[in-house]
Amino acid sequence: MLPPSVQPKQPDASGTLPNRPWRVLIVDDDPSIIQIIEAYLQRQNCYEVVKASNALEAFSVLDHVMEVDVVLADINMPGMSGIEFVEKLKMRDRTIVAAIITGEPSMDVIVKAMRSGASDFLSKPFRFDQLQLALERLIKERSILLENQYLTEEVRVKRLLEQMNQKLARKMREQEILFTISESLSRTRNSEELYHMLVELSARLADASKAMLWITEEDRQSVILVASHGVVGKDLKEISCDQKDHPVIKVINDGIPVLGENPICPSGPDSDSTSHHVGGCYLLVPFRIRDEILGVLGISDECIELDAAHETLFLLHILSERASLTVENILLYDSLFMNLHATLRALVRSLEAKDPYTKLHSERVTQWAVSIAKEMGCSEEEIESLTFAGHLHDIGKIGIRDQILMKPGKLTDEEYEIIKTHPVIGAEIVGHLGLLQAETSIIRHHHERWDGQGYPDGLKGLQIPKLSRILAVADTYDAITSRRPYRDANSDEFALEEIVRNSGTQFDPEVVEAFISLWKKQGQEMECGHQGQLPGE
């Protein structure tokens, strides 16, 4: 049922609508979305709302309502998609403007929507100010189309359409760039990787042969080239801040972009030794963290002309702004992570300080574990996780009473059960701090056995995380060769024999094989840290 206020009306001879609110048709199979948009539009006092739950119902509404100005259509609807609906709608009346509403925006979706005739799109969830801006653009376009509908001059119509196509092409280009930047930056793990990705993106987006990123030193006496694309002259590797006329230093001091003729690092036989001037231009933009200039991002090319470089400057600005947020997050995360790691390691050291027999136990176990992992060909990411977890693998003992930890004699069954809780306590400590699941699993399962007789969960074989299996061998080796309150230290040979003897029962045979290989490579010189040098030291 249509609202009583929605009455068929014809545009007047000038092509403008009679004095009535703009009529908006909302097509969505989700009643809550329709209610939200309708409630917002009704508060504006300049819109009439017509509703439909699918495309077929929408066409029925259009048959009964003489004039609809704007259509907001959901992309996923039963029967006919929003893109198909808009395409048929534009064939029916090209002056009706439409926007696609989607919950999963992608470049492919945007391109298809624009090709179908949609003039804009809204990504769920959207804010009311985004909806208002979209409506303003659509109403403006609707007004132009209505005006053009009644123009007789073919040139005028063609010019306006070309302008709209150019704006659409620019918007699609900007969206494509933003998607590319966001997708690329989301994959970075550290600042060094980000810097190299920045210059590669800069060169690709600007279609330039050279791209560079300089970062200021802490004392701000010079700027250092931290990443580059293409061959860069030696004089650009480090630039003193005393060179106040240098374009890079001007950007640092003034905080504004520099666009200049002649590339600052052209190709050629002299490019490895010094810069020289030929045709083309260079563009430099400040690279900021919040309000502080961290460095300079720039491109240089012999083929870019000065009058065509302003769009490239805009692209570099976008890239620099987006990347600065990522750098800030990486630096903040690294700082928090290092402080947290240092705090946890201090707790472990304080725990080991109570017992002189286990002094530096975690340090030695970590070095052995990392050496075994490298022998097995583990990835850098796995070795990083093992290094972190190795230092903290016994942190759960902080929850065990000193009378049990430092008992000089044999533990009772009850006391041993208490000792067996330390992997769970350790995993809970690091788990509640929001650390990666990989590190938490290593700590929890480093006392599991290959035959399933370990603790705390009785995992068996490959159920046990690989890095936990590696840590178990390293932990056992150091425990056997370390002096304890209830016994003296055993020899390295005895420890090796015990590990080999328990291969396939307590330990993963593959890890034991790697340990033996490592042992053979080190030869008789490989000794435990409390007796000699550890692998990798």
N, C-alpha and C positions, 0 to 999 in steps of 0.2 A: 504494500500500500504506500502510495506516494504522499508526502506531506502536503497539506492543503495549500501551503504558500507557494509550492512549486507549480507554476502555471506556464503553459507554452507561450513564448513570446518571440517575435521576429526582430532581428536587428533593423535599425533604421537605415535610410538610404546612404548615410555617410559611412556605414560600416561599423559604427560603434553600437554597443549594447544600450538598450533602454536603461533607465535609472532603476537598477535592482542590484542586489548583492551578487557577487560572483558565485556561480553554481559549481560545486565540487562533487564529483562522483567517486565514492570510495568502494573499491572492489577487493574484498578479502574474505577468505573462508574462516578467519578467526574473529569471532564477534568482539572479543576484548580489544583488538587493534582498532576496529571500527568505532567502538565506543570511546576509546581514548582520543582518536583524531577528531571525532564528531564533537566531543565535549570541548576540546580546545578551539575548534573553529567557531562554534556557536558563541563562545565568549568574545570573539573578535568583532561581532556585529557587522561583518562585511561579507559573510559567506552563507550560502545555503547548502545544505548537505543532502545528497542522495546516496543511498546505500544499495549494495548488491553483494551476495555471498559467492558468486562465481561469474564467469564470463557470459554464459547464456542469459542469466538473470540481468546482467548489466546491459546486454543488447536489448532486452525487453524493456528495461527502464528507459533506454535511449529512444525507443520507439514511441514512448508515451510523453517524454519530456522534450519540448521543442528545442531547447538550447542547454547544453552542458559546456562549461568552460574548461575545467581541469579534471583530469582523471588520475587518481592514485591507485595503482593496481599492484597487488602482491604477485611475486614472480611464480610461486608454487600454489596452484589452485587445482581442484579436481576438474577433469574434463578438458579444459584448455588452459595453458599456462598464461601468465601475465604478459610475456613477450609476444606470444601468438595473438592474444587479445588486442594488444596495442597495435600490432601490425595490421590487423583487420579493421581496427578503429580508424587508423590513419587513412586507410583506403576508403572508408566511408565518409570521413570528414577530416581533411588535413588541417583544419584550423583548431581542432581540439588538441590541447597539449596534455602530455601524459608523463608521469614519473613512475618508475618501477621501484617497488619496495622489496628488498631482499635481506635475508638473514646471513647469507654467505657470499659477500662480495668478492669477486675476482675479476681479473682483467678480461677473461673470456666472457663472463656474464655482462660486464659493462659494454663491451663491444657489441654483443648480440642485442642488448637492450637499445643501444643507440641506433644500430642498423634497422631495428624494427620500427623506429620512429619516435622512441622515447626521448624526451628532452632533458631528463634528469633522473637521478636515482637516490634512494634513501637506504642507508644500511641500518638494519636492526641491531641493537636498540638505538633509536635516535632521540635527540633532545628536541624540545619544542622550538628552540631557536633555530635548529637546523631545518625543521619542518617549515618554519616561517620564511626562512631565506629561500628555500626551494619553491614555496608558493609564490613569493614575490617574483622570482625569476620566471616561473611558469605564467603568471598573470601578465607580466611584461611581454613575454613571447606571444601569448594569446592576443594581446592588444595589437601587436605588430601584424600578426597573421590576419586578424579581422580587418585591419586597415588595408593590408595588401590585397585582400580578397576583392576589394572594390576599386583597386587601382587599375587603370587601363594601360599605363605605360609599362611595357615589357621590360625595359631597362631597369626601371625602379624596382620591380619585383625581383629581377635577377640579382641586382646588387644586394638587396636585403637578405636574400637567401644565401648568397655567397658569404656575407658577413656572419650569418648564423652558423654556416658550415665551418668557417674559420674558427669561430669561438668554440664550436663543438670539437673540432680537431685539436685545438689548443688544450681544452679541458681533458680530452682523452689522452693527449701526450703527457700532461701534467700528472694525471692519475697513473699512467703507466710508469712514469718515473718514480712516483711515490711508492708504488707497489715494489718496483725493483729495489729501491733504496731500503725500504722496510724489510723486505725478504732477505736481502744481503746482510744487513746489520744484525738481524735476529740470529744469524748463524755464527757470529763472532764469539769467541771464548775469552779473549784477552786483548789488551790494548795494542800489542804488537800486530796481531792478526787484523785488528780493526784498521790500523794505519795503512797496511798494505792493501786492504780491501778498498779503502777510501781513494787511493790514487788510481787503482784499476777502474773503479766506478767513474771517477772524474774523467779519465781518458776516454772511456767508452761513451759516456753521456755527451761529452763535448766533441767527440770524434777528433781528439787531439793526439799528437804523437808523443807528447811529454806531459807528465803530471807529477806534482811534487807536494810533499807535506813536510814543513819545518815545525819543530817544537822548541820553545824557548828553554834554555838551561835554568836551573833553580836560581842561580845568581843573576840571571837575566843579562849576562855579559855578551851572549851570542845566541844564535838560533842554529839548531842542528837538523840536517836533513835525515828524517827517520824512515822515510819510504819514498820510492820514486818509480815511475813507469817510463821506460826509455832511457837513453844515455844522457847523463847529467854531468856538466862540467865540474872539475875539482873545486873551482872557486865557489860553487854553490853548496858544497858539502857542509861547510860551517861558515856562517856569516856573522862577523862582529857587529854588535849593536852600535859601535862607534861610526859605522858607515851609514850615517843618517840619510844620505841621498839614495841609498840602495832601495829599490822598490819593495823588497821584502821587509826591510826595517821600517820603511814608511808605514806599511800596513800595521806592524807591531805598535808603532808609536801613535799613529793617528786613529787606528781602529776602524778604518773605512777601506772599501775595496779599491784596488788600483787596476786600471785598464790602460795598457800602453802598447804603442806600436813596436814592432820587431820582437821576436821571441827572445827570452833571456837565456835559453839554452838550446840553440838550434842544432840540427844534425850537421855532420861534416867532419873532416879530418881533425879539426882543432877542438871538437866538443869535449874531449877527455881532459883537456888542459886549461882552456879558458873560454869564456863566452864571446861571441861576436854578433854583430847586428846584420840581419837580412830582412826580407819581407815577412809579413805575418804580424802576430801580436801575442801578448801574454795577458793573463787575467789572474789576479790574486785576491783572495777574500780572507778576512780574519777568521780564525778557528777559536771559538770561545768555549769556556766552561763557566756557565752562569754569566757574570759580568766581566770576568777576567779573560784576557786574550792568552790562550795557551800556545797558539802557533799560527801558521799561515798555510792555506791550501791554495794551490795554483795549477794552471795548465799553460802550456806554451806550444805554439805550432806555427810553421811557416806558411800554412795555407789559410788560416783563419784571418779574415779581414776585419778591421776595426769596427766598421759600421754594422757588421753582422754578429758582433760578439756580445751584445747586450742580453740576448736570450740565454747564451751560455753562462753569463755572469749570474743570471737568475737561477739557473740550474745548480751552479756551484754553491750559491747561498742556501738553497734548499738542502743540498747534501751536507753542507757544513753544519747547519742547524740541527738536522736529524742526528748526525753522527756525534755531535757534542753531547747530546743527551745520553747516548749509548756509552761514550767514554766516561761520563760522570758516573753512570751506574756501575760500570766495570771497576773504576777506581774506588768507589764507595764499597762495593762488594769485596774487592781485594783487601781493602783496609780492615773491614769488619772480620773477614775470614782470617787474616793474619793475626789480628788481635785475639780472636777466639782461639785459634790454634795455639798461640803462645800461652794463653791462660790455661788451656787444657794440658799442655806439655809441662807447665809449671806445677800443676797438680800432680802429674805423674812423677816428676822429679822429687816433689815433697814426699810422695808416697815411698819412692825408692830410698830417699834419704833416711827414712826410719829404719831401714834394713840394709846395713852395709854389704850384705851378701848379694843383694840384687841391684847394686848401684850400676847405672847405665845399661841395665838389662834391656829396656825398650829400644834404646839406641842401637845396641848390637843386633837385636832380633830384626829390627827394621832393615839394617844394612844387609844382613844375610838374606832376608826375604826378597829385597829388591834385586840382589845379585842372582838369586834363583829365578826370579821372574824374567829378568833380562835373558838368562840362559834359555828360558822356555819361549822367548820371542813375544812376550806380552807387549801390548801397546803402551804408548806414553800415558794415555788416560788411565789404564789399569795400574801402571807403576805409580802414578800420582796418587791414586786412591789407596794403594798398598802402603805408600810412604806415610800418608796421613794416618791410616788405621794402625799401622805398625807401631808408631810412637804412642798410641793411645790404647793398645789392645788390652792392657791390664788396668785401665783406669777404674774399672769396676771394683777393684780391690780396696778402693777408698771406702767402700761400704762394709768391709770385713773388719772385725775387731782385731786389734794388734796382738792380743793374746793368742789368737789362732794363726795369724800371718807369720809371727816370729816365734812360734812354738819350737823349742829345740828338739823335741822328740817326735815320735810318730803321732799323726792325727788320729783321733777316734773317728768312727763311722759318721757320727753326728757332725763333728767338726769338718770332715771332708765334704759332707753334703752342703755345708755352709760355704766352703771354698768354691764349690761348683756353681754357686750363684753369681760369681763375679762377671762372667761374660754377659749375662742378662742385665746386670746392673750397669755395666759399661755401655751396652747398646742403648739402654734407656737414657743414660746421661747424654750421649751424643745425639740420640734420636730426637730428644725434646728440644735440642738446640737448632733443629731444622737442617741438619747436615744431609748429605746425599745418602740414599738407601744403600749404595754399594759399600760405603765405609761402615755403616751400621751393621750390615750383614757380616762383613769380615770380622768385626769385633765379637759379634754374638756367636759365631760358629767356629772360632779358631781352636776349640777343644773337641770338635766333632771327630769321629774316627771313620776311616774308610769302610770298616766292617759294620758300622751302625751302632757300636757300643759306646760312643762318646756322649758328650753333653753340650748344651742343655736340651736339645731337641731330638737327639738320636738319629740325625740325618745319616744317610748311607751313600757311599760312592759319589756319583756325579750330582746327587742332590746337594752336596756340600759345595758352596761357592768356591771356584777355583782359587781365588786369592786367599781364602781361609785355609785351603789345603796347603798352599805354599807357606803361609805364616805358621802353620802347625809344625812343619819340619824345622823351620828356622827357630821357633820357640823351644822345641824339644832339644835341638842341638845345643843352644846356649844354656838351657837348664841343666843338661848333663855335664857340661864342661865348666859350670860355675860352682863355686863353693856355697853350700847351704848350711843352715844352723845344725842340721842333723847328719851331715856328711861332708867329706872333702870333695874337691872338684875331680872329675874323671878326665881321662886323656881325650884328645881329639879323635884318636883312632877308635877308642872304646865307643865314643858317641856315634861315629860313622857306622860301626858294626851294629849298634843297637837300631839305628835308623834303617839300615839295610835289612836286618832281621825282621823288622816290623812292617816292611813294605808289603802292601796288599792286605794288611790287617788294620794297622793303625794309620798308615800313610798311603797316599795315592802313589802307585808305582811310577807314574810318569814324573811326578815331582821328585821322587827319590832318585830316579834316573838322571834328572837334571842336576840334582845336588851332587851326585857322584861325579858327573861330568865336570861340574864346577870345581870339585875337590881335586880331580886329576889335573885340571888346568893350573890350579894354584900350586899343586905339588906340596912338598913338605913345608914350604914357606907360608902356606895359608894357615893361620892360627886364629883363635878366638881373640876378640878385642882386649880382654883383660890379660891376655898372655902376649899378644903381638898385634899384628895388623889385620884388620878386617878387609874383605873384598870391597873394592871401590874406595878405600880410604887413601 
